[in-house]
């Protein structure tokens, strides 16, 4: 009879051990290939190097802003690399915005391995780069997509920016992990917690929340809870039929442009 109890228990413990040991492989899905600019140089986009405080030299893409226009530091999600967001860059360029497409460590041919502390350091390096281009905080917009939304919240809570845009945001990775893996104590196992809920109250810049009603990766209750906790001026754009990665197909970038035009001078 003991084996009837012991075998499932051993299997369960093996699952826990696997999830704990390989959790970063379950969280980060980088395309490590060098992203190709293709036709983007025709728009003025060029490759630049971001230098992090821990000594890494990271590839990024930069499009300088038009005269008097703001610049957007774009922090992408946990999959692919910046080349997957080329269409988004082109859409933002159409409105004259500058765009710094931040490529993380371990992504897009960059050295290093992704982690919460590492991605935050990469974001800090991006803002430092934009300031060296002569762009003050009142002309800097932080845009965080999915996992990048937590990095953007952290940066906006720590230093002044003109506006913060959060696409498919969440309260914390620990909370989302617990939702997707209710059969294990996922909340306690997570190393990289990306706890945006703990920091959103310290953000003073206006915040735009972008969410899809059919988001199965980050269900809407997580973004709604983060929205409720925000103390800064805030707006919420919601597309009932959108999922996790297709918000721009439902007009999200029109909402982004409208928000920036109203809040960033």
SULRA-V9309 format. One record per residue. N is the residue number from 1. RES is the residue in one small letter. SS is DSSP state (2 for helix, 1 for strand, 0 for the rest). Layout:
n:res:ss
N:RES:SS
N:RES:SS
This chain:
n:res:ss
1:x:0
2:x:2
3:x:2
4:x:2
5:x:2
6:x:2
7:x:2
8:x:2
9:x:2
10:x:2
11:x:2
12:x:2
13:x:2
14:x:2
15:x:2
16:x:2
17:x:2
18:x:2
19:x:2
20:x:2
21:x:2
22:x:0
23:x:2
24:x:2
25:x:2
26:x:2
27:x:2
28:x:0
29:x:1
30:x:1
31:x:0
32:x:0
33:x:0
34:x:0
35:x:0
36:x:0
37:x:0
38:x:0
39:x:0
40:x:2
41:x:2
42:x:2
43:x:2
44:x:0
45:x:0
46:x:1
47:x:1
48:x:1
49:x:1
50:x:1
51:x:1
52:x:0
53:x:0
54:x:0
55:x:0
56:x:0
57:x:1
58:x:1
59:x:1
60:x:1
61:x:1
62:x:1
63:x:1
64:x:0
65:x:0
66:x:0
67:x:0
68:x:0
69:x:0
70:x:0
71:x:1
72:x:1
73:x:1
74:x:1
75:x:1
76:x:0
77:x:0
78:x:0
79:x:1
80:x:1
81:x:0
82:x:2
83:x:2
84:x:2
85:x:2
86:x:2
87:x:2
88:x:2
89:x:2
90:x:2
91:x:2
92:x:2
93:x:2
94:x:2
95:x:0
96:x:0
97:x:0
98:x:1
99:x:1
100:x:1
101:x:1
102:x:1
103:x:0
104:x:0
105:x:0
106:x:0
107:x:0
108:x:0
109:x:0
110:x:0
111:x:0
112:x:0
113:x:0
114:x:0
115:x:0
116:x:2
117:x:2
118:x:2
119:x:2
120:x:2
121:x:2
122:x:2
123:x:2
124:x:2
125:x:2
126:x:2
127:x:2
128:x:2
129:x:2
130:x:2
131:x:2
132:x:2
133:x:0
134:x:0
135:x:0
136:x:0
137:x:2
138:x:2
139:x:2
140:x:1
141:x:1
142:x:1
143:x:1
144:x:1
145:x:1
146:x:0
147:x:2
148:x:2
149:x:2
150:x:2
151:x:2
152:x:2
153:x:2
154:x:2
155:x:2
156:x:2
157:x:2
158:x:2
159:x:0
160:x:0
161:x:0
162:x:0
163:x:1
164:x:1
165:x:1
166:x:1
167:x:1
168:x:0
169:x:0
170:x:0
171:x:0
172:x:0
173:x:2
174:x:2
175:x:2
176:x:2
177:x:2
178:x:2
179:x:2
180:x:2
181:x:0
182:x:0
183:x:0
184:x:0
185:x:0
186:x:2
187:x:2
188:x:2
189:x:2
190:x:0
191:x:0
192:x:0
193:x:0
194:x:0
195:x:0
196:x:0
197:x:0
198:x:0
199:x:0
200:x:2
201:x:2
202:x:2
203:x:0
204:x:0
205:x:0
206:x:1
207:x:1
208:x:1
209:x:1
210:x:1
211:x:1
212:x:1
213:x:0
214:x:0
215:x:0
216:x:0
217:x:0
218:x:0
219:x:0
220:x:2
221:x:2
222:x:2
223:x:2
224:x:2
225:x:2
226:x:2
227:x:2
228:x:2
229:x:2
230:x:0
231:x:0
232:x:0
233:x:0
234:x:1
235:x:1
236:x:1
237:x:1
238:x:1
239:x:1
240:x:0
241:x:0
242:x:0
243:x:0
244:x:0
245:x:0
246:x:0
247:x:2
248:x:2
249:x:2
250:x:2
251:x:0
252:x:2
253:x:2
254:x:2
255:x:2
256:x:2
257:x:2
258:x:2
259:x:2
260:x:2
261:x:2
262:x:2
263:x:2
264:x:0
265:x:0
